[in-house]
């Protein structure tokens, strides 16, 4: 009880609106708000403007092809996808850090200039992995003129084109992954029907063979290597 009766100072928090002393204060406040907005959108930026979309879809399709339900768990797949994304995007992120973030923090660049310089490596990455057909569709839907150079492409037009291109590529890779496991399922199902064991679930019998095949061919190594090559 003596501890509870001790006078302990508690901090107070005061939130209010004050009068800015000059236009500079307003500009700094707006920059802080913009920075907080960018940080809040960081998950969407990482998901949609990097290699994360293709990577996590392919890894999820592997699990579905194996038929192992929640093994590996979602946390493992997403964690692996994040680290692979960091590995693939390291050159682009390095340019953003050295050419945009460091000069901005040193006061050598304004926020607008840092944004323009920092977005270019990501735009280059997205342009290399975006199909021309998808980009043309979004340019036409916005009623824009046909761009003559990559600099003429609006970033808001490039991002959705890049995303649907990544989705198509991911499902193409997923189809190739599914084929050998589908063959195993068909062989096991035909064998069970030929033996008259129609009540036995074929998935239960084929699962050990699919896992064995995946281990023998070093499946994770091949899948990750294929993902890395697809971005080179």
N, C-alpha and C positions, 0 to 999 in steps of 0.2 A: 504494500500500500504506500510505503514511503516513496518508492520509485514513481508511482503514478501521481503523487502529489508534488513532485519536483517541477518547478517552473521551467519548461523547455520551450524555447522560442520556435515558433512555426513560421515558415516563409509564407508570404502572401503574394498572390499573383494578380496583377492589375492589367486589364486589357481595355484599351480605349482609343479614341481618335484624337489626334493632336493637329495643330496647325503646322504645316511645313514651312521651314524658314526660307526655302528657295526652290526653284525648279529642279535643282540637283537632287534634293531629298525625294521628290516624287519619282524621278527617274530611277534612283536606287531601289525604291520600294517596288516599282514595277518590275525591275530586273529580278528582285528576290522572288516575287510572285511567279514570274515566268520560269525561274529555275525550279521552284517547288512544283510547278505544273509539269515540267519535263521529267522530274524525278518520279512523280506519280504515274506518268505514262511510261516509265522505264520498262516494266514487264511487257507491255504491248510492243515497244520498240524492239526489245530483245527477241520477242516471239515472231514478229512480222517482218523485220528488216535484216534478219541474220539467217544463218543456216539452221536455226533451231527447229523450224517447222518441218523441213524435210527429215531431219534427224530423228525427231521424236515420233513421227508417223511411221518411219521405217522400223524403228525399234519396237513400236507397238504391234506392227503387222507381223514381226518375227514371233512375238509371243502368241499371237492369234494362230499363226500357222502351226506352231508347235502344239497348241491346244493345252497349254499348261495353266490356263486360267490366270491367276494373279501371281505367277512366278515367272520371271522376277517381278517384284512388286512395283507399283507406280513410282514410289520414291526413288528406287534404284534406276529405273528407266529415265525419269526426268533428270535425275542427277547426272547420269552418264551423258544425256543429251546436252545438258548445260556445259559440261566440261569439254565435250567434243565441239560445241559451238564456240567456246572460248579458244580452243586450239585452232579451229578453222579461221576464226575471225581475228586472230592475234595480229596479223600484219595490218589489217584495216584499223583495228583499235589502237595499234601502236602509232600509226600516222595521226589519228585523232588526238591522241595524248600529246605527242610531241609538237604537232603543228597548230593545234587549236587550244587544248586545255591548259598546257603550260604557259603559253604566251598570254592567255586570258587571265590566269591567276596572277601572273606577273604584272598585269596592268598594261601590257603592250598591245592588246586587242580589245575592242569593244565587244559586247555580247553578240551583236548582230554579225560582226565580222568573224568571230569565233564559230558561230553557228554555220555560216556559209562555208568556212574552211573545214569544219568538222564533219559536215554532212557529205562532203564529196567522196571520201573513201567508201562510205556505205552506199552511195549512189553508184559508184563504179562496180562494187560487188553485185548489187542488184541488177544492173544493166548486163553484166556478164552472164547472169543466170535467169534472165527473163526472155521468154520467147517473143519474137517480133509480132506474131499473130495476136498474142494477148495484149501487148502494148498498143497495137493498132486499134484494137477494140475499144480500149478505154480512152484513147485519144479521140476516136470518132464519137464516142458517147458524150464527151465533154464539148464537142463542137470545135475543137482546136485544129489549127492548121498542122499539116504533116511536119514534124520536126526535122530540121536539116542536120542538126548536130545533137549529140547527147545533152549538151547544156540547155537545149531548147525544151527538153522534156520536163514537165512539172513533176516535182517530187510526189505530190498527192496523186498523180496519175501513175507514177512508176510503182508505188508501193502495192496497190491491189493487183496490178499486172504481175509483179514479182511473186505475190502470194499464190495466185492461181497457177502460175508456172511451177512453183515449188510443190503444190499439191499434186499436179499431174506427174511430175517427175517422181515424187514419193510413191505414188500408186503404181507407176511403172516398175519401180524397184520392188515394191511389195508383190506384184504379180509374179516376177521372176523368182522371188523367194518362196511363194506359195506352191509353185509347180511341183518340185520334188516331194514335198510333204503330201500334196494331193494324190500323187502317184502311189505313195505308201498307203494312204487311206483306201484307195480303190483296190489295191492288191489284197490288203487285209480283209476288206469287205467281201470281195469275190471269193477268197479262200474260205471264209466262214460260211458263206452261202453254199459253197460246194460241199462243205463238210456237214451241212444241215444244222449248223449252230446259229440260226437266225436270231435267237433271243439274246445272244451275247453281244453287248455293244461293241462295234468295231473300233470306236475311239479308244476304249480302254485297252485294247490289244495293240493298236498301232502306236500309242503314245510312247512306250519304251523304245520301239524301233526308230521313231522320229528323233527322240533324244539321243539315241546311240549314233544315228547318222549325223546329227548335228555336232556331236563330240568328235567323231572320226574325221570329219572334214574341217575341224577347227572353225566352227560356224561364226563365232563372235569375231574372230580375227578377220575372216573373209568379209563379213558384213561391214565392220568398221572401216576396213581398207577400201571397200567399194564406195562407201560414203565419202571418204576423204578424196578418192580419185574423182568422184562425180563433181566435186567443187574445184578441182584443179584446172 
